[in-house]
Amino acid sequence: MGREWALERPAEPLTLEDMARHAHMSVRTFTRRFRQETGLSPLKWPARRRLAHARHLLESTTLPVARIAKACGFGDPVALRRQFHTYVGRSPAANSRTHSAPGVTAGR
């Protein structure tokens, strides 16, 4: 129902209207069906997917937080840090130090 379409645009700001239009539904119908399928609101879901993508990059690359934030659609590193701390419970750099693959060091 448009999740793949949204996933293909991790750095783009997506509005509820954009997602509903892509799914050829009214905003109300789209919201109801999306919540039924995912258990999340259509606006929380992309944020969680962006956060998951950022976490993957933090754990598997040495990219700086600023580049990861931009690549994942957070706009700036402060927004990524805030979201990361809220949902993961630690800073992106602390997560990288804890979960990096062997041979990958945090480039922060």
C-alpha positions as CSV (number, residue, x, y, z in Angstrom):
1,M,0.0,0.0,0.0
2,G,2.8,2.4,-0.8
3,R,5.3,1.3,1.8
4,E,7.8,0.2,-0.9
5,W,7.3,3.6,-2.6
6,A,8.0,5.4,0.7
7,L,11.1,3.2,1.4
8,E,12.5,4.2,-2.0
9,R,12.5,7.8,-0.8
10,P,14.3,7.7,2.6
11,A,15.6,11.2,2.3
12,E,12.5,12.9,1.0
13,P,9.9,14.5,3.2
14,L,6.7,12.5,2.7
15,T,3.4,13.9,3.7
16,L,0.3,12.0,4.5
17,E,-1.3,13.5,1.4
18,D,1.6,12.3,-0.8
19,M,1.3,8.7,0.5
20,A,-2.5,8.6,0.2
21,R,-2.3,10.1,-3.4
22,H,0.2,7.4,-4.3
23,A,-2.1,4.7,-3.0
24,H,-5.0,6.2,-4.9
25,M,-7.0,6.7,-1.7
26,S,-8.4,9.5,0.4
27,V,-6.3,10.5,3.4
28,R,-8.9,9.0,5.8
29,T,-9.1,5.7,4.1
30,F,-5.4,5.5,3.6
31,T,-4.8,6.2,7.3
32,R,-7.2,3.6,8.5
33,R,-5.9,0.9,6.2
34,F,-2.3,1.7,6.8
35,R,-2.8,1.5,10.6
36,Q,-4.6,-1.9,10.1
37,E,-1.7,-3.3,8.1
38,T,1.2,-1.9,10.1
39,G,0.0,-1.1,13.6
40,L,1.5,2.4,13.2
41,S,0.2,5.7,11.9
42,P,1.3,6.6,8.3
43,L,3.5,9.4,9.8
44,K,5.2,7.3,12.4
45,W,6.0,4.4,10.1
46,P,8.4,6.3,7.8
47,A,10.1,7.9,10.8
48,R,10.7,4.4,12.2
49,R,12.0,3.1,8.9
50,R,14.4,6.1,8.6
51,L,15.6,5.4,12.1
52,A,16.1,1.7,11.3
53,H,18.1,2.7,8.2
54,A,20.2,5.1,10.2
55,R,20.9,2.5,12.8
56,H,22.0,0.1,10.1
57,L,24.4,2.7,8.6
58,L,25.7,3.6,12.0
59,E,26.5,-0.1,12.8
60,S,27.9,-1.1,9.4
61,T,29.8,2.0,8.1
62,T,32.1,4.7,9.3
63,L,30.0,7.5,7.8
64,P,29.7,10.5,10.1
65,V,26.4,11.2,11.8
66,A,25.8,14.3,9.6
67,R,26.0,12.3,6.4
68,I,23.8,9.5,7.8
69,A,21.2,12.0,9.0
70,K,21.0,13.6,5.6
71,A,20.9,10.2,3.8
72,C,18.1,9.0,6.0
73,G,15.9,12.1,5.7
74,F,16.5,13.6,9.2
75,G,17.8,16.8,7.7
76,D,20.4,17.5,10.3
77,P,22.4,15.5,12.9
78,V,20.5,17.1,15.8
79,A,17.2,15.6,14.6
80,L,18.8,12.2,14.1
81,R,20.4,12.3,17.6
82,R,17.1,13.4,19.2
83,Q,15.1,10.6,17.5
84,F,17.8,8.0,18.1
85,H,18.0,8.8,21.8
86,T,14.2,8.8,22.1
87,Y,13.7,5.4,20.5
88,V,17.0,3.6,21.1
89,G,18.0,5.1,24.4
90,R,21.5,6.2,23.5
91,S,23.3,8.5,21.2
92,P,24.2,7.4,17.6
93,A,27.9,7.4,18.5
94,A,27.4,5.3,21.6
95,N,25.3,2.8,19.5
96,S,28.1,2.6,16.9
97,R,30.7,1.9,19.5
98,T,28.5,-0.8,21.0
99,H,27.2,-2.5,17.9
100,S,29.8,-2.0,15.2
101,A,30.9,-5.0,13.2
102,P,34.5,-6.1,13.8
103,G,36.9,-3.8,12.0
104,V,34.3,-0.9,11.7
105,T,35.0,2.0,14.0
106,A,32.7,4.9,14.6
107,G,33.8,7.9,12.5
108,R,32.3,10.5,14.7
